[in-house]
Amino acid sequence: MIVAEQKPFEEIKTKIANANKVLVVGCGTCVTVCFAGGEKEVGILASSLRMASKVDGKEKQIDEVTVQRQCEWEYLDTIKDKIGEYDLVLSLGCGIGVQAIAEHFPDARVAPGLNTAFLGLPLEQGVWAERCAACGNCILDLTGGICPIARCSKSLLNGPCGGSDEGKCEISGKDRTVDCAWDLIVKKLMARGELDKLLEIQPAKNWQTSRDGGPRRISREDLMLAKE
């Protein structure tokens, strides 16, 4: 899932400073799961902003709504009659959600209330970790289901390097909290009796399939509606 976290409150106040009527829009999917932009978080933030505007002597109208998904037009259409009433839309969605609102409602001023962090999963309550870099060329079958691009600090395709100690990456410092991805990969493949998978040297990464190749797009003709 996409993992995000709410921007500092003072930064959000600055973003809405020149608006008198603000609509805080939440998203019911990824950012709800990571407790950053769901209905509950939208309610808390909107209430806090209302109180802060009163204290500052510049009372604002702060309204709130949460759509099922900010990244799809059909769900944004549920708020199309509201958007024009506000000076600013504060999106508590990921960066995709912010851009989707701005694109679907070109006359609206839209500001982000979250910082989008990474694609990851929850390790435990309140802790999320990156697991995918969306590089566009997945080799997880060769690495025991452990991504060397996202989880190796150097994104090595043919590891490990010499910078790990007792299974911990050299970037960990004294707290030693960052696992060496290649230590995990080797141990996983050894346990499966599949260490021979690492004998084949992987070619240099083609970063054109990643963001380095420019904005990406996937088109499926079999799913497209027939054009007249």
LINZIPE-V847205 format. One line per field, one symbol per residue. ss: DSSP state (H for helix, E for strand, - for the rest). phi: phi as a letter, one per 30 degrees, with the letter a starting at -180 (. if undefined). psi: psi as a letter, one per 30 degrees, with the letter a starting at -180 (. if undefined). Layout:
ss->???
phi->???
psi->???
//
This chain:
ss->-EEEEE--HHHHHHH-----EEEEEEE--HHHH-----HHHHHHHHHHHHHHHHH-----EEEEEEE-----HHHHHHHHHHH----EEEEE--HHHHHHHHHH-----EEE-EEEEEEEEEEE--EEEEEE---------------HHHH------------EE--EEHHHHHH---E-HHHHHHHHHHHH--HHHHH-------HHH-HHH-------HHH-----
phi->.dcbbddeedddeddcecccbbccccbdcedddchcbdedddddddddddddddddibdcdccbabcdbdcbedddddcddceddcdaccdccddddeddddddbddddbbdcbcdcacabddaeibbbdbbchdibdbedcbiicddddcddchdcbcddcccbhicddddiddhccdddddddddddddcicdddddddddedddddcdddjecacbcddcdddcd
psi->lkkllklkeeeeeefgegkfjkjjklkgcefeeghegaeeeeeeeeeeeeeeeeefgikljjlkkklekfgkeeefffgffeeffkfkkjkhllfeeeeeeeefiffkkkkkfljkeljalkeljgkkkkfkghfgikgfffgggkjfeefkfghkfialaggljhgkkffeaffhfjkjefeeeeeeeeffggfffffjkklkkjfffaffglklkkkjeffkkkk.
//
